[in-house]
Amino acid sequence: MTYEEARAFLDSCNQYAGEFTLEPLRAMLEKLGNPERQLSFVHIAGTNGKGSVLAFVSTALKEAGYRVGRYISPTIFSYRERIQVNEAYISREDLTLLAERIRAAGEELLAEGKRHPTTFEAETALALLWFAEQHCDLVVLEVGRGGLTDATNVVENTLVAALASISMDHMDFLGSTLGAIAEQKAGIIKPGCTVVSAAQQPEAAEVIRKKAAAFGVPLIWVQPDEIQNRRRGLLRQSFDYRERTEVEISLCGEYQFENAALALEVLDALQEKGYTIPEAAIRRGFQNTVWRGRFSVLSEKPLFLMDGAHNRDAAARLRECIVNYLPGKRLLFIIGILKDKEYGELLRQTAPLAAQILTITPPDNPRALSAKELAAEAKRYCAHVRAAESIREAVDTARSLAGEEDVILAFGSLSYLGELARTVSASL
């Protein structure tokens, strides 16, 4: 099997999609020797902020000397980005060898008349197998979607279940109310873990409270009013939280203060469980954390930013960032999004701020909303809207229209941001 054949095999596993249940993945992991039982986990669910919290926690743990697995989705720059140890991607060779083992296990399941795992489930099995073979001290897992029936919830040794901000998203799958969505997200809570949660809306908070109480596990809440002295910047920020002062982070955006505070609570919970994480390692880790695609700078003069905002809560946070970080700036937006997202709400909150909007169709995605449809909706809020034929055209047009002091901001679906970043970088 070549690497290309391994990728094709994994992609083909979605032909086995059916009822959402963890049983096919559990059966596959049993055939693989249950690698997940050799590992301990920080499991992160939520609507927005999961990736940033994962990045803060895993980077700090690496600085503390631990061997740390990362499992993330979706990815921006590389398929192999989703499976990392100490921020190094799984190699093409290792992925190929493990895919062969996944395929063999899948063939055994089919021969026994059992269901074969889907693509994401097979990828999760592959990641867990690699993390075990790499002898990871801890694995930081980002939920793919929801929590309760998400493939990542097959793990048992959860030390900390972290819940980032919960809001309305994936309603067709997770439920039409905040409470129903929170039930899915809180499904990652396990006996013996510590639950750490961002501040939540009352309906979601009550669900989390009840779930933690049902398992008799500790529940720690981030206290936003204890995030003090926020010092904002596009490249560096700092804040005080509880007894910690001048915690410096390299991630930009108003919401990163809350994400960083949640990460601090996770690290403190791990210390309560016996992990040694020196304060100096936490501070180095937060300074060195990189998580591109979240209000991150691609180039300067004109300033070019990108952000993965694609739902109503993220749109509100993005608008907050624009107001706080870019006051008085002339703004040019590049937007691409999937048709199953609340793009009307995204535009309502952000489009009135733009002097010019360029829409694109996220490439190679059957769920993509066309640039023309998005442009038609955007014209309700902004007089100057143009549908671009490609990402390259959108980038070139935005740069031709922007003055040196203007700001270009690309946002929407994460699926196109990797190509956009490469396009911007190649044209510098």
C-alpha angles and dihedrals in degrees: 000000000000124000090256090051090049091054091047091050093051091048090050092059091082088078085079094058114137139125114003105252135135094224099095091051092045089052091050093048090052089056089050093053097262097276091180090070090063092059140070122217149209101201118199126196133166140107101263131015101030094120096047092049089049090051094050094046098044095045092051091048091050089051088052089059101259126136102238130193120207125199115184140166143227101024128210109196109023139010089232090055088085093069117049141155115204088346094303114123120237108265122250088241095053092045091051094048092048093046088058089056091047090051092050092050090048092052089053091052092051091048088054091052093251129133120269117229119254124244096273091044092050090048089050091052090049092050094049091048091051094046090053092048089048090054095233116194091208136004122210108206126196114205113240097213130343110338115237097070097019114125091242089063090076088088119102108186097072111163096177127017106200122195117198122194112316120210141143114307137124088022092164089063107025103037140273099262132063090239093055091048091048090052088058094045093046088054088092091070110111136183111275097020129115115237117218118184139183115233106285138195110269096257093053093040091056092053091051091047092053094045093051091047091050090058094039093234130143117265121204122188127204108238108218093190088062092059097098140173096022108197108193130206141151093237105021133022135174139192144169121244124185106309094348118095132196097007104181123211131183096208115098127219138076092257092058090076089063092043091051091048089052089050090051090053090049092052091048090051090052090052089054086056092055105269116138109226111164117215090238089057091051092051093046090047094052091047091050098042113124122190110162121202097046108102087311128163118245099173143342134236095057096028109233118195134176131199135177096224107149108145137054097266092047089047090056090049092048091051088051090052092050092051094046101038105029107037114169094004123138104240132209116189131205110194133183124164145164119261094235092062127090092258092158090061091044090054094043091059100040113021097073088064094061129093089197134011126200116191126203136186109240102241127240095010122117089203093057119127110227119251090237094054091047091048091053090054093044091055088070088071107024129043096210112059129147131181111225123211094221144001089257091055092048093050094046093046093048091051092048090052097043125090121215092264096043125099128231113203122187117192146150126073116032088217094080101036095085092057090043092053091049091049092051092046093049092052097051 
